[in-house]
Amino acid sequence: IDGDSLGERVARGPIDPDTAARFMKSAAETIQFAHEHNIVHRDLKPANILLDAFGNPAISDFGIAHMTVATVDLTGNAALGTPAYMSPEQVRGDRLDGRSDVYALGAILFEMLTGRIPFQAKTPLDLAVKHLNDPVPLIRTFRPDLPSEVQDIINKSMAKDKEERYANASE
């Protein structure tokens, strides 16, 4: 794809809400398609969302994706992924399903709208622990112009208990 990654785009500053919504809709549809084929990405992050010359996003790097119905788990239950976007169950090394990718989408939405990852820490381990224990930061602290419903979406996407998250990326 001839263009930037979403990570490169976000590095230039926050994205306006309408563009972020368009990116998120496209990314969620792609991830939902993968989930319907029993694939969990496990490493969603802005660097893995490529933007074509027209600004249309495409998900890349399914390198650590996991077939949820596989009889042999070649990667084991290791906590693979990027700490800034890892769900609590991923940090713990629990069995993953699509809701782990939903968590990452919530973290990506937060970053698109603020230009920063939800949690800040000095080490990857400290960052992972924040995903386990810390409440989701209030997005309106960084973007007071956003409607409160945006916080509701991020809170539900990034709920610590996967049972409290959106059931799938389509939601």
N, C-alpha and C positions, 0 to 999 in steps of 0.2 A: 504494500500500500504506500503510495507516494504522498506522504504528509507527516505531520507530527503525531506523537502519542498524546493522549489526554494528559499524561504527566507533564509533558513539555508545555502543553497549553496552559495548564493550571499554574505552572511555575511562573508564567507571565502575569498572574493575578487571578482573582476570583472570576467565575463565569456568571453571566447574568442568569437569573432564574429560568427564563424561557428556554435558553440554550441548554442549561443543565437538565431541564425536564425532558427536552428532546433527546439528549445524549442518554439519559437514564432510561427512557422508554425503549430505545433501541437496544441498549445493553441488557435490560431486563428481558426483552423478547428473545435475544440470542441465548442468554443463560437459561431461560425457561425451556427453549428447544433442547439444549444440552441435557437438562434435568429430565425432560420427557424421554430421553434416550439413555437414562440412568447414568449420566456423567455429571460429576461434581467437579468444578474447575479447581478449587482449593487455593488459587493464588490470584484472585481478582485484585487488580490495583490499576491506577491510572496509566502506568507504563505499559500495561497489557491491553489497553484500549487504544487502538490505532485510529487515526482520523484520516480519511481520504482527502483528495484535493477539494472536495465539496463540503468537508467538515462532517461527513457521515462516519459514525463510529463502528468499529469492528473489533470483536474480542480476539485476542491472540494468546499464544503461549499456553496451550493446554498440556504442557510438558509434565505437570504433576497431577493432572486430572485423574480422577478415580472412578472406575466403573462401580456403581453402587450394588450391582447384582453379581459382581465377579465372585467366583468360588475361591479364587486364590488372590489374596491381597499382596501384591508384590512389594508394595511400599510399607507394609505394616501399618501401625497406627501412629507412626511418628508425626510430630507436629511440623509438617511441611507447610511453607507459605511465607508470606512477608509479614512480620510482626505488626506493622502499622494497620493491617486490615484483617487480622486473624480473629475469628470468632472465639468466644471462651471455650467452646468444646474442642476447637482445633488446638488451642493452647494446651488444653489438658491431654490431648492425644486421644480423645474419644472418637467413636465412630461418627462419621460426618454424613449429612444429607444436604439437600439443596438449600436448607435454611442457613447453612454456613456461608454460602455464596450471597444470600440475601443480606447477611450481616455485613459482608464486605461491600456490597452495593450501598448500604447505608453510610458506611465510612467514606466511600468515594463521593457520595452526594454531599456530605459534610465538607469534604475537601474542595469539591468543585465550587461550592458556594462561598467558602471562606478563604481559600488559598492555603489552608493548613490542615494537617491531619488532625483527627479528633483528640488524640492523646499525645502528649509530649513527654519524652523521657530521655535520659542520657545513654541508656544501653538498650539493645533489643530485648533483653530479658525483662527489664523494668517496664518497657513498653507493653510486652505481652501480659505482664501482671496487671497493668492498668485495664486491659481489656477484660480481665477476669473480675476485677474488684471495683473500679471507679465508675461512677455514673457518667452517662454520656454528657459531654459539655453542652451548655446552652448556646445554640448557634446564634441566637440574637445578641449574645455578648459581643460577637464579632460582626454581625450583620443585623443591626436593629431594624433595618428596612424590610426584613422578611416577615411574612405572616406567621403567626404562631403555629399554624398547621404544618409548616415545614419541620418544626421541632417534633411534632407528633409523629410524622413519617419517619424521621431519623430515630426517634426513641423506639418505635415499634420494630424498625429494621434491625436495630442494634440492641435489642433486649438481651440481657445476659442469659435468660432461659430461652432456649430455641422454641419451646412450646408457646411462648408469648410473641414470637415474631410473625411476620407474614408467613403464611403456609408455603408460599412459592413466589417466584419472581414475578409472575403475572399480577399478583395482588398489588 
